Amino acid sequence: MAHDHGHEHHHHHHTVPVEEMNTAFVVGIVLNFSFVLIEVIVGIFIHSLSLLSDAGHNLADVGTLALSLFAFRMMKVKSNERFTYGYRKTSVFVSLINSVILLVSIGAIVYEAVRHLFSPEPLPGSTISIVAGIGILVNGISAMLFMKGKDKDLNVKGAYMHLLSDAVVSLGLVIGGIIISFTHWYIIDSIFSLLIAGIILANTWSLLRDSLRLSLDAVPTGISIENIRNAALKIKGVKDLHHIHIWAISTTENALTAHMVLPQGTTIEQEQQIKHKLKHELEHNNIHHITIESEYDNMSCKEEKC
């Protein structure tokens, strides 16, 4: 049985410029934390629950950005004898922790919003609108920083999506503030708090689901074993591909091990060419660490799934 450990086959478009992303994370953290302080101070001063719940949401996002930055740094740490994949999996656990933090913040927002629904307090709508307007700017600028790297890394994409949805939430608060200014329907404040909670829940649920799946070494989203097998069978000389295992090493890198069946009489040279083609195909399917074991079609296979 020929073994081939084809590791470190990278297509350049999968790499995210480290310095650029480091800067994006740091600037994003500073901008958003400053905005959280503004929202908290004004929110407490004018008793606006929607501003305070948005501050809670934004604070959770600052945590998300900080943890993502940590994970991003950990992914660059070299592997060693004990951690053969390095610390890449940190990024998966960070996604999981982030989603749990967000779920806790949703609980707090909903509790306060329901409490205030029955006794809304008078609020200066114009102040809410002005603060939320600053929020659109802060979140918009921060989101732009992650625009470039969003298709190359799950954590970067998560940061981008969060910041973009924050800008939309801020826009909602601007509208809410204007409505309060003109109508004095103070109940709008609590209603918008509940809407914010709903938006965060929708975002968090998919983050929680994906990070849980990756933690349990499930096949990453967007990759289908059936498609991989079909792609392999299209390569001349591949009779079958089985014992396929695919899992995430990090939020950006995936690994695969499989048994490849070749026709009896395949030369070593032909086998290498077939493997090279297969690896190229797999890289296009977002799989970067590949280990393939060769078998020949006259071998009796005793293992299950053959």
CORZI-V205154 format. One record per residue. OMEGA is omega in degrees with one decimal (* if undefined). D_CENTER is the distance of its C-alpha to the mean C-alpha in Angstrom with 2 decimals. Layout:
BEGIN
{{OMEGA | D_CENTER} {OMEGA | D_CENTER}}
END
This chain:
BEGIN
{{-179.4 | 38.77} {177.0 | 37.07} {175.9 | 33.82} {-179.2 | 31.53} {-177.2 | 28.62} {-180.0 | 26.88} {175.2 | 24.26} {171.1 | 22.67} {-175.5 | 23.04} {167.9 | 20.67} {-171.8 | 20.54} {-174.9 | 20.32} {178.9 | 17.86} {-175.6 | 15.00} {178.3 | 15.64} {179.3 | 14.26} {-171.8 | 17.26} {-177.3 | 17.05} {-178.9 | 19.56} {-178.8 | 18.17} {175.9 | 14.66} {179.3 | 16.50} {-179.8 | 18.61} {-179.6 | 15.89} {-177.2 | 14.30} {179.3 | 17.88} {178.6 | 19.18} {-179.6 | 16.32} {-178.3 | 17.03} {-179.3 | 20.79} {-175.3 | 20.85} {179.4 | 18.84} {177.5 | 20.77} {-179.5 | 24.00} {177.2 | 23.22} {179.8 | 22.52} {178.4 | 26.00} {-177.9 | 27.61} {-178.3 | 26.23} {-178.8 | 27.34} {-179.2 | 30.77} {-179.0 | 31.48} {178.9 | 30.06} {-176.8 | 32.36} {-177.2 | 35.22} {-179.8 | 35.27} {179.0 | 33.94} {-179.8 | 31.11} {-178.2 | 28.72} {176.8 | 26.33} {-179.5 | 26.08} {179.7 | 25.64} {175.9 | 22.96} {176.8 | 21.08} {177.7 | 21.69} {178.5 | 20.20} {-179.8 | 17.06} {177.4 | 16.99} {176.7 | 17.80} {177.6 | 14.84} {175.6 | 12.75} {176.3 | 14.89} {178.3 | 14.09} {-179.5 | 10.31} {-179.3 | 11.23} {178.9 | 13.80} {179.0 | 11.87} {177.1 | 9.24} {177.7 | 12.52} {-179.8 | 14.05} {-179.3 | 11.53} {177.9 | 11.87} {-177.9 | 15.60} {-179.8 | 15.75} {-178.2 | 14.37} {-179.8 | 17.45} {-177.0 | 19.87} {176.4 | 22.27} {178.1 | 22.67} {-177.1 | 25.91} {-176.7 | 28.34} {179.3 | 26.63} {-172.0 | 22.92} {175.1 | 23.29} {-174.6 | 19.64} {-178.1 | 19.53} {-174.8 | 16.91} {-176.5 | 13.86} {177.2 | 12.88} {-176.7 | 12.57} {178.6 | 8.93} {-179.5 | 8.51} {177.6 | 11.00} {176.8 | 9.59} {-179.0 | 6.56} {179.7 | 9.69} {179.4 | 11.91} {-177.0 | 9.99} {178.5 | 10.15} {178.0 | 13.75} {-178.8 | 14.71} {179.8 | 13.76} {178.7 | 15.80} {-179.3 | 18.68} {177.5 | 18.74} {179.6 | 18.97} {-178.9 | 21.95} {-180.0 | 23.70} {-178.0 | 23.35} {-179.2 | 24.71} {-179.1 | 27.54} {-178.0 | 28.71} {-179.6 | 28.45} {179.0 | 30.56} {-177.3 | 33.04} {-179.4 | 33.49} {-174.4 | 33.84} {176.8 | 37.34} {-179.3 | 38.46} {-179.8 | 36.88} {177.1 | 38.05} {-176.1 | 39.29} {172.6 | 36.74} {-176.1 | 37.08} {-177.8 | 34.88} {178.8 | 35.30} {178.6 | 33.79} {-179.0 | 30.65} {-178.7 | 30.40} {-179.5 | 30.93} {179.6 | 28.30} {176.6 | 25.73} {175.8 | 26.80} {179.5 | 25.92} {178.6 | 22.46} {179.8 | 22.03} {-177.4 | 23.06} {-178.1 | 20.92} {178.6 | 17.64} {179.6 | 18.69} {-179.4 | 19.56} {-179.1 | 16.42} {-179.8 | 14.23} {-179.0 | 16.61} {-176.4 | 15.94} {-176.0 | 12.39} {-174.2 | 13.78} {-172.9 | 14.81} {-170.8 | 11.85} {-178.2 | 9.21} {-174.8 | 10.20} {-176.3 | 10.32} {-177.8 | 7.22} {-179.8 | 3.51} {178.0 | 4.15} {178.4 | 6.69} {177.7 | 5.51} {179.5 | 4.06} {-179.1 | 7.48} {-178.7 | 9.22} {179.8 | 8.76} {-177.0 | 9.78} {179.1 | 12.62} {179.4 | 13.73} {175.7 | 14.06} {179.4 | 15.86} {178.6 | 18.23} {178.1 | 19.00} {178.9 | 19.69} {177.2 | 21.94} {176.6 | 23.71} {180.0 | 24.39} {176.1 | 25.86} {179.6 | 28.05} {178.4 | 29.42} {179.2 | 29.91} {178.9 | 31.80} {178.8 | 33.99} {179.9 | 34.82} {-179.7 | 35.81} {-173.7 | 37.95} {-172.8 | 39.92} {-173.8 | 40.13} {172.1 | 39.83} {-173.8 | 37.79} {178.9 | 36.19} {178.1 | 34.55} {-177.9 | 32.02} {179.6 | 30.36} {179.7 | 29.57} {178.4 | 28.63} {176.7 | 26.02} {179.2 | 24.68} {177.1 | 24.24} {177.8 | 22.57} {179.7 | 20.04} {179.1 | 19.45} {179.6 | 18.98} {-179.8 | 16.39} {-178.9 | 14.33} {180.0 | 14.91} {178.8 | 13.78} {-174.0 | 10.35} {-175.2 | 10.18} {-179.7 | 11.61} {177.6 | 9.06} {180.0 | 6.35} {-178.6 | 9.48} {-178.7 | 10.56} {-177.5 | 7.85} {175.8 | 7.86} {179.0 | 11.60} {-178.2 | 12.12} {177.8 | 10.82} {-179.0 | 12.91} {178.9 | 15.78} {174.9 | 15.58} {176.4 | 15.35} {-177.2 | 15.24} {178.1 | 11.69} {178.1 | 11.05} {178.0 | 13.06} {179.9 | 15.51} {179.6 | 18.88} {179.6 | 21.53} {178.7 | 24.19} {179.0 | 23.13} {-179.2 | 23.06} {179.1 | 26.51} {178.6 | 27.87} {-179.6 | 26.79} {-177.1 | 28.55} {178.0 | 31.64} {-179.5 | 32.08} {-176.8 | 32.74} {178.6 | 36.51} {179.0 | 37.58} {-179.2 | 34.69} {-178.7 | 36.33} {173.1 | 33.40} {-178.9 | 30.02} {-172.8 | 29.50} {-177.2 | 28.16} {174.6 | 24.72} {179.5 | 21.96} {179.0 | 18.38} {-178.6 | 15.64} {174.6 | 12.58} {178.4 | 13.80} {178.4 | 10.54} {179.8 | 6.96} {-174.2 | 9.19} {179.4 | 12.49} {179.9 | 14.20} {178.6 | 17.78} {166.4 | 20.65} {-178.8 | 24.16} {171.9 | 26.80} {180.0 | 30.57} {179.9 | 32.02} {-179.4 | 35.51} {178.5 | 37.85} {176.1 | 41.43} {178.0 | 44.24} {176.8 | 45.73} {179.1 | 42.56} {179.6 | 43.27} {179.5 | 41.01} {178.9 | 40.62} {-179.3 | 39.58} {179.3 | 37.14} {179.1 | 35.47} {179.7 | 35.29} {-179.7 | 33.74} {-179.8 | 31.10} {178.7 | 30.38} {-178.0 | 29.92} {179.5 | 27.73} {178.9 | 25.41} {178.7 | 25.24} {-178.1 | 24.37} {178.1 | 21.62} {176.6 | 20.05} {176.2 | 19.91} {176.1 | 18.03} {175.6 | 15.28} {-169.5 | 17.08} {-179.5 | 18.18} {-168.7 | 20.12} {174.7 | 22.91} {-177.0 | 25.93} {177.5 | 28.54} {-178.2 | 31.79} {172.5 | 34.71} {178.0 | 37.21} {-168.0 | 40.23} {176.3 | 41.18} {180.0 | 44.41} {175.5 | 42.81} {-176.9 | 42.94} {-175.5 | 39.54} {-175.9 | 39.87} {178.5 | 36.23} {179.0 | 34.65} {-177.0 | 32.62} {* | 34.94}}
END
